[in-house]
């Protein structure tokens, strides 16, 4: 006989008896089903509820499911400032005949408690310079999950095309290169490395010339199909924050949270110009602005998976907001 324990959590939409019992039942049934448990396997269950829940004991739902001889107890969860409200947590102790791996169950808004276990996907789209990569990186860090910058993959393709002396605007120049092109990413908590045919091009792809080439190759459906397939495979395996142009509309249409970040073209050009200056790259503001406007048009007017806000994405204009303000807004959206 092996002893083990499994965790779960769920949120309720309001503090009323029916809702609490309904959601607790849903959580218990999923824990039982997912882990192939029968009632005899359950030794005891501890329930906790956040302090905003007091209409009924969640354990009543367990009794109603026939768990009449299992020791149950309900406690109040410690209150931590800013934590997820209206949440019921469960810790179930079980005895098993075998070595099976037990699976936790986090449902409704409680998926944000353990995004690593629940394969959370967050899509952040928007035009160049809206702050996507900074926001996506910081949000991923805050959630303890990985961040994938899909733009870097288009940049790698742009680099390949330029290195071969071809024109990134011409499909007949670009498409024949695809079968021999290997673009992959290495992700870890520290960031992302982009490999082009096995070569690390992470730093090389951050030039204005490559930005424009990336935007051009991104208009070619065959390029998108190849890169989107890689992006979807990554999202299947790990919880992730992904940023790009078509993540919420095309790459991950079922993402748990979709954000469309934007800012005025002037503000975005100002940020890019400042970034370039800080890197010691002399640039003139007007030409940076023109490039931003040209890239917006390129990315938004292409026929296949253009840059656009998904219907269910939350629009956030970052023009007058600090990065911290935007992150707090996103964490709030995930918790509510
Ligand atoms: O996010 P970025 O500036 O690194 O992206 C470079 C270009 O790549 C962008 O102008 C359009 C293209 N791109 C795309 O078409 N789809 C994505 N998901 C990401 C980037």
Boltz pocket constraint, residues with backbone or C-beta under 6 A from the ligand:
constraints:
  - pocket:
      binder: B
      contacts: [[A, 128], [A, 150], [A, 151], [A, 152], [A, 154], [A, 155], [A, 210], [A, 211], [A, 214], [A, 215], [A, 218], [A, 219], [A, 243], [A, 244], [A, 245], [A, 246], [A, 247], [A, 295], [A, 299], [A, 305]]
      max_distance: 6.0
